[in-house]
Amino acid sequence: MLFALPLSAAPPTTNSVEASGKELVTPETQRAIDAGLSYLAARQHTDGSFGSGSVYKRNVAVSSLAGMAFLSAGHTPGRGQYGPNVARTVDFILSSAEPSGFIIRSDSAAHGPMYGHGFATLFLAEVYGMSPKDEVRTALKAAVQLIVNSQNKEGGWRYDPDGKEADISVTVCQMMALRAARNAGVAVPKATVDACLDYVRRCQTADGGYQYQVRQAPRSAFPRSAAALVALYSAGVYEGEELERGLKYLVQHQPQGELLRYEPHYFYGHYYAVQVMWHAGDKYWKTWYPSIRDELLSRQLPDGSWPDSLVNNEYGTAMACLILQMPNNYLPIFQR
């Protein structure tokens, strides 16, 4: 049996966002987005990749997120101001796909290559149908099969496609990739999704947040909790006590004009949190988005980038652009 969700599954209308959300994208916000996209375009390498530094240069995750930032602005392969940049990103990701289906650059895999594989699979799923290249579907199907084959007995995934361990963070990355692939018409076994959903649920703690691994002592954290709720939405769970408890936990971390100084995974957390609030409805969205919007606008550098010391500025900029462009509602994976 396949992933038992319609291609455009949506949350119940009683929990929908009434307005498009675009009224919250101020002229200042659009200028910041435009500057961020311009920065990314200028930082793309000749082979189509993105990323800098000794660890994350030419990284497939960073490259895929940058490509998605352009897609979120309406630029598609060969079309639009940044269409050529998207096309080159597609070429880079395809060139990084191994015969096994694993999407990786061995010289820039960092410590968790399944992160890169998950984001690259997500990017291919979002660009599928926009690109004239037959190789996109071939690579996408192989990438999905690798995810399915490497799920561990607990229902999750970790850093390598060996099925030995699992953690909530890598698991959510694969869940989003599977949902995007299903949206694109690629078969995903329902058993894979059900096992993944069970793993995510077992990671929820008493305070509504989520712990890193099932067997660890319960300890919630904002970034992985936001990610876990996105996994629930990706699996078609749009209401219920687990969501309400998770949302109650997340709103305690609403941006207040200051970076979460104690949290190094700032962009990661808010990339997922803004998706959660987008799906959760006006009650959450109309307070959360202006808060993260204004916080990001205050943190943009003069060159149009957003700094991230953990990965690199290309990563921070791609994530910031994705967050700010959530109301565009262009990409299927982000649509309500």
C-alpha positions as CSV (number, residue, x, y, z in Angstrom):
1,M,0.0,0.0,0.0
2,L,1.2,3.5,-0.8
3,F,1.5,6.6,1.3
4,A,-2.3,7.0,2.0
5,L,-2.6,10.7,1.5
6,P,-4.0,12.7,-1.4
7,L,-1.4,14.7,-3.3
8,S,-2.7,18.0,-2.0
9,A,-3.8,16.9,1.4
10,A,-4.7,20.0,3.5
11,P,-5.6,20.7,7.1
12,P,-9.2,21.0,8.1
13,T,-10.9,24.2,6.9
14,T,-11.6,25.1,10.6
15,N,-7.9,25.4,11.2
16,S,-6.9,27.1,7.9
17,V,-5.4,30.5,7.5
18,E,-8.1,32.8,6.1
19,A,-5.8,35.3,4.5
20,S,-2.9,34.5,2.1
21,G,-0.4,35.9,4.5
22,K,1.1,38.0,1.8
23,E,-0.1,41.2,3.4
24,L,2.6,40.5,6.1
25,V,5.3,40.7,3.5
26,T,6.1,44.4,3.7
27,P,8.1,46.3,1.1
28,E,11.0,46.2,3.5
29,T,10.7,42.4,3.8
30,Q,10.6,42.0,0.0
31,R,13.8,44.2,-0.3
32,A,15.5,41.9,2.2
33,I,14.4,38.8,0.3
34,D,15.7,40.3,-3.0
35,A,19.0,41.2,-1.4
36,G,19.3,37.7,0.0
37,L,18.6,36.0,-3.4
38,S,21.1,38.4,-5.0
39,Y,23.7,37.4,-2.5
40,L,23.1,33.7,-3.1
41,A,23.3,34.1,-6.9
42,A,26.6,35.8,-6.6
43,R,27.9,33.0,-4.3
44,Q,27.0,30.1,-6.6
45,H,30.1,28.1,-7.7
46,T,30.6,27.4,-11.4
47,D,29.5,23.7,-10.9
48,G,26.2,24.9,-9.6
49,S,26.9,24.3,-5.9
50,F,26.7,26.6,-2.9
51,G,28.6,26.8,0.4
52,S,31.9,28.0,1.8
53,G,34.3,27.0,4.5
54,S,36.4,23.9,5.1
55,V,33.4,21.6,6.0
56,Y,30.3,22.8,4.1
57,K,31.8,24.0,0.8
58,R,29.9,22.5,-2.2
59,N,27.6,20.8,0.3
60,V,24.4,19.2,-1.2
61,A,22.2,20.3,1.7
62,V,23.3,23.9,1.5
63,S,23.0,23.8,-2.3
64,S,19.5,22.3,-2.2
65,L,18.3,24.9,0.3
66,A,19.7,27.7,-1.8
67,G,17.9,26.2,-4.9
68,M,14.7,26.1,-2.9
69,A,15.1,29.7,-1.9
70,F,15.0,30.6,-5.6
71,L,12.0,28.3,-6.2
72,S,10.1,29.9,-3.4
73,A,10.4,33.2,-5.2
74,G,8.9,31.8,-8.3
75,H,12.1,31.2,-10.3
76,T,12.2,27.8,-12.0
77,P,14.9,26.0,-14.1
78,G,15.7,28.4,-17.0
79,R,12.9,30.7,-16.2
80,G,12.9,34.0,-14.2
81,Q,15.8,36.1,-13.2
82,Y,17.4,33.3,-11.2
83,G,16.2,30.5,-13.5
84,P,19.8,29.8,-14.7
85,N,20.9,29.5,-11.1
86,V,18.2,26.9,-10.4
87,A,19.1,25.0,-13.5
88,R,22.8,24.9,-12.4
89,T,21.7,23.7,-8.9
90,V,19.7,20.9,-10.5
91,D,22.8,19.9,-12.5
92,F,24.9,19.8,-9.4
93,I,22.5,17.7,-7.4
94,L,22.2,15.3,-10.3
95,S,25.9,15.0,-10.6
96,S,26.1,14.2,-6.9
97,A,23.7,11.2,-7.1
98,E,25.4,7.9,-6.9
99,P,24.1,4.7,-8.6
100,S,22.8,3.5,-5.2
101,G,20.6,6.6,-5.0
102,F,22.6,8.3,-2.3
103,I,23.1,12.0,-3.0
104,I,26.4,13.0,-1.5
105,R,29.6,14.8,-2.2
106,S,32.3,12.9,-0.3
107,D,34.5,16.0,0.0
108,S,31.7,18.0,1.7
109,A,29.5,15.5,3.5
110,A,30.0,17.1,7.0
111,H,29.1,14.8,9.9
112,G,25.6,13.8,8.8
113,P,25.3,12.9,5.1
114,M,21.7,11.8,5.4
115,Y,20.8,15.4,6.1
116,G,22.2,16.3,2.7
117,H,20.5,13.4,1.1
118,G,17.1,14.4,2.6
119,F,17.3,18.0,1.6
120,A,18.6,17.1,-1.9
121,T,15.7,14.6,-2.3
122,L,13.3,17.3,-1.2
123,F,14.8,19.8,-3.7
124,L,14.5,17.2,-6.6
125,A,10.9,16.5,-5.6
126,E,10.0,20.3,-5.7
127,V,11.8,20.9,-9.0
128,Y,10.3,17.8,-10.6
129,G,7.8,18.8,-13.3
130,M,9.6,22.1,-13.7
131,S,12.8,20.6,-15.2
132,P,12.9,19.1,-18.7
133,K,15.6,16.6,-17.5
134,D,14.4,13.0,-17.4
135,E,17.3,12.4,-15.0
136,V,15.4,14.3,-12.3
137,R,12.7,11.6,-11.9
138,T,15.3,8.8,-12.1
139,A,17.4,10.3,-9.4
140,L,14.4,11.2,-7.3
141,K,13.0,7.6,-7.4
142,A,16.4,6.2,-6.5
143,A,16.8,8.7,-3.7
144,V,13.4,7.8,-2.2
145,Q,14.2,4.1,-2.4
146,L,17.4,4.6,-0.5
147,I,15.5,6.4,2.3
148,V,13.0,3.6,2.4
149,N,15.7,0.9,2.5
150,S,17.7,2.6,5.2
151,Q,14.9,3.1,7.8
152,N,15.9,1.5,11.0
153,K,13.9,-0.9,13.1
154,E,12.7,2.0,15.4
155,G,11.2,3.7,12.4
156,G,13.7,6.5,11.9
157,W,17.0,7.5,10.4
158,R,20.3,8.9,11.5
159,Y,23.5,10.2,9.9
160,D,24.3,7.3,7.6
161,P,22.1,5.1,5.4
162,D,22.9,2.0,7.4
163,G,19.7,1.5,9.4
164,K,21.6,1.3,12.7
165,E,20.3,4.2,14.6
166,A,17.7,7.0,14.5
167,D,17.2,10.5,15.8
168,I,14.3,12.9,15.5
169,S,16.2,15.5,13.5
170,V,17.4,13.3,10.6
171,T,14.1,11.4,10.7
172,V,12.1,14.6,10.1
173,C,14.4,15.5,7.1
174,Q,13.6,12.2,5.5
175,M,9.9,12.5,6.3
176,M,9.7,15.8,4.5
177,A,11.5,14.4,1.5
178,L,9.1,11.4,1.3
179,R,6.1,13.7,1.5
180,A,7.5,15.9,-1.3
181,A,8.2,12.9,-3.4
182,R,4.7,11.5,-2.8
183,N,3.3,14.9,-3.8
184,A,5.3,14.6,-7.1
185,G,3.8,11.2,-7.8
186,V,6.6,8.9,-6.6
187,A,5.4,5.8,-4.7
188,V,6.1,5.8,-1.0
189,P,5.2,2.7,1.1
190,K,2.6,3.4,3.8
191,A,4.5,1.1,6.2
192,T,7.5,3.4,6.0
193,V,5.4,6.5,6.8
194,D,3.5,4.7,9.6
195,A,6.8,3.5,11.2
196,C,8.2,7.0,11.0
197,L,5.1,8.6,12.5
198,D,5.3,6.1,15.4
199,Y,9.0,7.0,16.0
200,V,8.2,10.7,16.0
201,R,5.3,10.3,18.5
202,R,7.5,8.3,20.8
203,C,9.9,11.2,21.0
204,Q,7.3,13.6,22.5
205,T,8.0,14.5,26.1
206,A,5.6,15.4,29.0
207,D,6.0,19.2,28.3
208,G,4.9,18.8,24.6
209,G,8.3,19.2,23.1
210,Y,10.5,16.5,21.6
211,Q,13.6,14.7,22.7
212,Y,16.5,13.8,20.3
213,Q,16.3,10.0,20.5
214,V,13.7,7.6,21.9
215,R,16.2,5.9,24.3
216,Q,17.5,9.2,25.8
217,A,16.4,10.8,29.0
218,P,13.5,13.1,28.1
219,R,14.7,16.6,27.2
220,S,12.9,18.9,24.9
221,A,14.5,21.6,22.6
222,F,12.9,24.2,20.4
223,P,14.5,23.3,17.0
224,R,13.8,19.6,17.1
225,S,10.3,20.1,18.5
226,A,9.5,22.4,15.6
227,A,10.8,19.9,13.2
228,A,8.8,17.1,14.8
229,L,5.5,18.9,14.3
230,V,6.4,19.4,10.6
231,A,6.8,15.7,10.4
232,L,3.3,15.2,11.8
233,Y,1.9,17.6,9.2
234,S,3.8,15.9,6.5
235,A,2.2,12.6,7.5
236,G,-1.2,14.1,7.3
237,V,-1.8,14.7,11.1
238,Y,-3.5,18.1,11.3
239,E,-5.3,18.0,14.6
240,G,-5.2,16.2,17.9
241,E,-3.8,16.4,21.4
242,E,-0.2,15.8,20.3
243,L,-0.3,18.8,18.0
244,E,-1.9,21.0,20.6
245,R,0.7,20.1,23.2
246,G,3.5,20.7,20.7
247,L,2.1,24.1,19.7
248,K,1.8,25.1,23.3
249,Y,5.5,24.2,23.8
250,L,6.6,26.1,20.6
251,V,4.9,29.4,21.4
252,Q,7.1,29.7,24.5
253,H,9.9,30.3,22.0
254,Q,8.3,32.9,19.9
255,P,10.9,35.4,18.6
256,Q,11.2,38.5,20.8
257,G,13.7,40.5,18.8
258,E,16.8,38.7,20.1
259,L,18.5,35.6,18.7
260,L,18.2,32.5,20.8
261,R,21.7,32.9,22.1
262,Y,21.7,29.5,23.8
263,E,20.6,27.7,20.7
264,P,23.1,27.2,17.9
265,H,20.5,25.7,15.5
266,Y,18.7,29.0,15.1
267,F,17.9,28.9,11.3
268,Y,17.1,25.2,11.4
269,G,14.6,25.7,14.2
270,H,12.9,28.7,12.6
271,Y,12.8,27.1,9.2
272,Y,10.6,24.4,10.7
273,A,8.7,26.6,13.2
274,V,7.4,29.0,10.5
275,Q,6.0,26.0,8.6
276,V,4.3,24.8,11.7
277,M,2.7,28.2,12.3
278,W,1.7,28.5,8.6
279,H,-0.3,25.3,8.9
280,A,-1.6,26.0,12.4
281,G,-3.8,28.9,11.4
282,D,-4.3,32.6,12.1
283,K,-4.2,32.2,15.9
284,Y,-0.5,31.3,15.6
285,W,0.5,32.6,12.2
286,K,-0.5,36.3,12.6
287,T,1.7,36.7,15.7
288,W,4.6,34.4,14.8
289,Y,5.4,35.5,11.3
290,P,5.7,39.2,12.1
291,S,8.0,38.3,15.1
292,I,10.4,36.2,13.1
293,R,10.2,38.6,10.1
294,D,11.2,41.6,12.1
295,E,13.9,39.6,13.9
296,L,15.4,38.5,10.6
297,L,15.2,42.0,9.1
298,S,17.2,43.3,12.0
299,R,19.9,40.6,11.5
300,Q,20.6,40.9,7.8
301,L,24.1,42.1,6.9
302,P,24.8,44.9,4.4
303,D,25.8,42.5,1.7
304,G,22.3,40.9,1.8
305,S,23.3,37.8,3.7
306,W,22.4,36.4,7.1
307,P,25.3,35.1,9.2
308,D,25.5,31.5,10.5
309,S,28.6,30.5,12.4
310,L,27.6,26.9,12.6
311,V,27.4,26.2,8.9
312,N,28.0,29.3,6.6
313,N,26.3,32.4,5.4
314,E,25.0,30.8,2.3
315,Y,23.0,28.4,4.6
316,G,21.8,31.2,6.8
317,T,20.7,33.3,3.9
318,A,18.9,30.4,2.2
319,M,17.1,29.5,5.4
320,A,16.1,33.2,6.1
321,C,14.8,33.6,2.5
322,L,12.7,30.4,2.9
323,I,11.3,31.6,6.2
324,L,10.4,35.1,4.9
325,Q,8.9,33.7,1.7
326,M,6.6,31.2,3.4
327,P,3.5,33.3,2.5
328,N,4.3,33.0,-1.2
329,N,2.9,29.5,-1.0
330,Y,4.6,28.5,-4.2
331,L,6.2,25.1,-3.3
332,P,3.9,22.1,-2.8
333,I,5.7,21.0,0.3
334,F,4.9,24.3,2.0
335,Q,1.4,24.7,0.8
336,R,-1.5,24.4,3.2
